[in-house]
Amino acid sequence: MAKEYSYYPGCSSQKGASSSNLEKSVETLCEELDIKLNPIPDWNCCGASIGYAGGGELPRMTLSARNIALSEKHHPDQDIVATCAACWLNTREVNERLLHNPKLKEETNIALQAVKLEFSGKKKVRHMVEVLIEDVGYDALAAKVKKPLEGLKIAGYVGCQTNRPFGIDGESFENPMYLDKMVETLGGEALTKYEKKVACCSGALMFSEPEKGQALVKDIIESAYDNGANMIVTPCPLCQANVEIYQDDINARYKTNFNMPVMYYSQLMDVAFGRNAKDAALDGNIIQSMELRKIADK
Amino acid sequence: MSTAVNQAMVEKYKGNFLKEVTENVEEGNWVKMCMQCGVCSGSCPLGPHWDHPPQEIFMMIRANKREEVLSSTSMWMCTSCYNCIARCPRGLPITHIMHGLAHYSKRIGLKPKNQPTEKFGQMFWDNLTKKGRVNELKLGLGLYFKDGFAEGVKVAMSKQKLGMNMMKAKRMSPMEMLGGHGVSDLAGFHAMLKKAEELEAARVGENTDKK
């Protein structure tokens, strides 16, 4: 029987939005692993990391509390699962902060009366990666591999918000190993010496401070080349976008010649599990990995 | 409103900025716990760009450097990477305190002028609260035009290739110009946020009332 979860997709995963390829590839992955993601009805934005400029503490808490309360109402027995790093972080953080602060919880629930909802905080808020590691397991993932990612050297870029302040259970902040383990499970070569594994891509400041942001991303890509990578893989939609789509700008600014594919873990899994390029949403990447496509087309 | 609140705060907390931060800034009650080790400043990805890195901000708060702290661009350099939180030996939620200080500086009208992240952050908030979900296309275009029309056309032209790439990959949609995604219970969503904003304003008001 399918494992069911209360799913929080988030704004960037919507049709025609910047990580719609993550959404598509996760959908395929869930078909393969018999996982059913039930979207939280009428979910709203979590406020991301930059919401604090306009939103104070309580309005921001209320955003995620509404999503959690909707999930508690409609999917009472299912853990909340998010695929986006910021969505996961905010939802989990609000869940914990409201439980630790009775006054904040009380005020949040007063605001939630406007939508006839109540936050209780009884749910676990999990990242999709935790579902794969804890509920499916590396062995079960390995058993699904039909086309191993042989010969692919992959730099696992975990980034920030999937890793701090919560991180994946049992992993360290400075050197989490799960992404490397996933790559090895799929038959690829994990570049475990990749120095920029948990470095920051500048997050939302890529938009407001492009020069400072591109300087950070330049180092993230350069280190992947130094380690002989064919591609970077990441679990985070903003990391993916920031590291992939500004490579032309970075090349112009720094006289570099970068053309480094940046894939999602879910795309690698889809391909390794035998699904085609379309199901793995490879067309959603601006910089294609010909090596990965070759395996998908095999 | 902001200058009135600012004046009220100055009068209430005369010479005790630490107390003002403790009572009014998100997670501000943690500031007194800082032991000035500097791990936060050394861990920040944009550390070199802060006029005053977090460790310094904490000491300046204790030293009553009220205007210098609140009008600083420093807090607006936070990328929300949570490195400082993960590494702080005293367990201070430094990321949240920086967000809190930045928000408070806006609330009382001392925010730095023409700070790009402050502007973009406000645009982001206005964008998401309008329909309950972010409209990436309008947000992106708004960002291009934040410094006026002529500058906007220039930026938009320079980003043409990037936009085409994103559209080709179906990760940007011109359809978002017409309505776009949003929550269905928009009236409820707006009423909820309004209530939350009222409750929060009342909390700050409460602090200025009782002298």
Interface residues (C-beta under 8 A of the other chain):
Chain A: C11 S12 Q14 K15 G16 A17 S18 S19 S20 N21 D42 W43 N44 C45 G47 A48 S49 I50 G51 Y52 A53 G54 G55 G56 E57 L58 P59 M61 T62 L63 R66 E107 T108 I110 A111 L112 Q113 A114 V115 K116 C160 Q161 R164 P165 F173 A199 C200 S202 G203 A204 L205 F207 S208 E209 K212 L216 I245 Y246 D248 D249 D283 G284 N285 I286
Chain B: E26 P45 L46 H49 M77 T79 S80 C81 Y82 N83 I85 A86 R87 T95 H99 G100 A102 H103 K106 R107 P116 T117 E118 K119 F120 G121 Q122 F124 W125 D126 L128 T129 G132 R133 V134 E136 G140 L143 K161 L162 N165 M166 K168 A169 K170 R171 M172 S173 M175 E176 H181 V183 S184 D185 G188 F189 A191 M192 L193 K194 K195 A196 E197 L199 E200 R203
